[in-house]
Each structure stands twice: as C-alpha cells, then as structure tokens.
Amino acid sequence: MITETAPRSRLQSVVPRVSTVARLVLAAVFIAAGTLKAIDPSGSVAAVRAYELVPAGLETLIGWGLPFLEIGLGLLLALGLQTRAVAIASAVLLLTLIAAVVSVAARGLSIDCGCFGGGGPVPPSETNYASEIVRDLGLLLLAGWLIWQPRSRFSLDS
C-alpha cells in the first residue's frame, strides 16, 4: 500500500540539501564581496559616496563597516550558526542594496555598484543595473528560503 508519507519523506530529505546549497552560496557571495571591499576601504567609501544617498559622515562609516558586516554574515552562514536570524539580516541587507541600485537607476546616475569592490562613477554604457538587481533578487530568494527552511546539513545549528 502506497501512502502519502513516501513523497513527503523524500521532500523532507531534499529540503536540508537545498538549504545547505542556499546557505553556502550566500556565504560565498558575502565573504567574497566583503573581502574585496575590505582590501580597499577607501574604494568602498567612494562606492558608497557615488550612490549620493547618505550624508558625508555616514559614507565613511558605511564604507568601512559594510565589508565587515558582509564577511560576518558570510562566516555565520558558512558555519550554519543562527541561520534563520542571519538569513533575516541578509535579506534586509539585500533589500537595502536593491533599493539603492533602483534609486541610482531612477535618478539617472551612472555608477558601478561597488558590490564586489571598486565602485564609483562610470560612463553610462558601463552600468549594469538590471543584472545587479536580478542577481540580488536571486540572492534574496536564497535568503528567503533560509528564513523559511533554515535547517541544513553541515551546520552548527543542527
């Protein structure tokens, strides 16, 4: 006799694997992005400045702090420590970054987002706002998955 528990148990065995992939992809992106910015903090400050969204004093604070926030989130995700809380923080950060890129595009500014180091003004032909938004929406979906299904393999939460 076939019951509904067989498909359900199969799904239950796949969910932690999907969550593991989501967790490790987000971790790798945050660690890479943060590290590339931390190597050149003045470039990170310049990238924040190019968005023209925050006062001068906050540009420096954000430019210096954001790389370490990203590295911290990435490390916590890699370890699988407090995964749901870190996924919520990651989602908030990603929503903020998406809103900033949408704002820049709407105001007609031509900048490199500085998402992986660098950043600042660029010629209009070098902007990639649509692909940056799509990439960040994909990462936001991964964070959303982890908020919903935080249990994963090889995790300190387990």
C-alpha positions in Angstrom: 0.0 0.0 0.0 1.4 3.4 -1.1 0.9 6.3 1.3 1.5 10.0 1.1 4.4 9.7 3.5 6.8 8.4 0.9 6.7 11.6 -1.2 6.7 13.7 1.9 9.7 11.9 3.3 11.5 12.3 0.0 10.8 16.1 0.1 11.9 16.2 3.7 15.3 14.7 2.7 15.7 17.2 -0.1 14.9 20.3 1.9 18.1 20.3 4.0 20.2 19.8 0.9 18.6 22.8 -0.8 19.1 24.8 2.4 22.7 23.8 2.5 23.3 25.0 -1.0 21.4 28.2 -0.4 23.4 28.8 2.8 26.8 28.1 1.2 26.1 30.2 -1.9 25.0 33.2 0.2 28.1 32.7 2.4 30.5 32.6 -0.5 29.0 35.7 -2.1 29.1 37.7 1.2 32.6 36.6 2.1 33.9 37.4 -1.4 32.1 40.8 -1.6 33.2 41.8 1.9 36.8 40.7 1.4 37.1 42.5 -1.9 35.8 45.7 -0.3 37.9 45.3 2.9 41.1 45.1 0.8 40.3 48.7 -0.4 38.3 50.5 2.2 38.8 53.9 0.5 37.3 52.4 -2.6 34.4 51.1 -0.6 33.8 54.6 0.8 34.0 56.0 -2.7 31.4 53.5 -3.9 29.0 54.4 -1.0 29.6 58.1 -1.9 28.7 57.5 -5.5 25.1 56.5 -4.5 24.5 60.0 -3.2 22.1 58.6 -0.5 23.7 59.3 2.8 25.5 62.3 4.5 29.3 62.5 4.2 29.9 61.2 7.7 27.8 58.2 7.2 29.5 57.4 3.8 32.8 56.7 5.7 31.1 54.7 8.4 29.1 52.6 5.9 32.1 52.2 3.5 34.3 50.9 6.3 31.6 48.9 8.1 29.8 47.2 5.3 32.7 44.9 4.2 33.0 43.5 7.8 29.2 43.1 8.1 29.2 41.1 4.8 32.2 39.0 6.0 30.5 38.4 9.3 27.2 37.3 7.7 29.1 35.1 5.3 31.1 33.4 8.1 28.0 32.8 10.2 26.2 31.3 7.1 29.2 29.2 6.3 29.2 27.8 9.8 25.4 27.5 9.8 25.2 29.4 13.1 21.8 31.1 13.9 20.9 30.5 10.2 17.4 32.0 10.3 18.5 35.2 12.1 21.4 35.6 9.8 19.2 35.0 6.8 16.8 37.7 8.0 19.7 40.1 8.4 21.0 39.1 4.9 17.5 39.7 3.4 17.4 43.2 5.0 20.8 44.0 3.6 19.9 42.7 0.2 16.7 44.7 0.1 18.6 47.8 1.1 21.1 47.2 -1.7 18.4 46.5 -4.3 16.6 49.7 -3.2 19.9 51.7 -3.5 20.5 50.4 -7.1 16.9 51.1 -8.1 17.3 54.6 -6.7 20.5 55.2 -8.6 18.9 54.0 -11.8 15.8 56.1 -11.3 17.9 59.2 -10.7 19.9 58.6 -13.9 23.3 58.3 -12.1 26.0 56.2 -13.9 27.9 54.2 -11.3 29.4 50.8 -10.7 27.6 49.4 -7.7 30.8 48.5 -5.9 29.2 45.2 -4.9 32.5 43.3 -5.3 34.9 46.1 -4.7 35.6 49.2 -6.8 32.6 51.3 -7.4 32.0 54.9 -8.2 31.1 56.9 -11.4 31.4 55.1 -14.7 30.3 56.0 -18.3 26.6 55.3 -18.9 27.5 52.4 -21.2 29.2 50.6 -18.3 26.2 50.4 -16.0 24.6 47.0 -15.3 21.7 47.9 -13.1 19.3 45.3 -14.4 21.8 42.4 -13.9 22.8 43.7 -10.5 19.1 43.8 -9.4 18.4 40.3 -10.8 21.5 38.9 -9.1 20.5 40.5 -5.8 16.9 39.3 -6.2 18.2 35.8 -6.7 20.3 36.1 -3.5 17.2 37.5 -1.7 15.3 34.4 -2.8 18.0 32.2 -1.2 17.8 34.2 2.0 14.0 33.9 1.9 14.4 30.1 1.5 16.7 30.0 4.6 14.2 32.1 6.6 11.6 29.5 5.8 13.8 26.4 5.9 16.9 27.2 8.0 17.8 23.5 8.8 20.7 22.4 6.6 23.5 19.9 6.6 27.0 20.5 8.0 25.6 23.3 10.2 26.3 24.2 13.8 22.5 24.8 14.2 21.9 21.0 13.7 
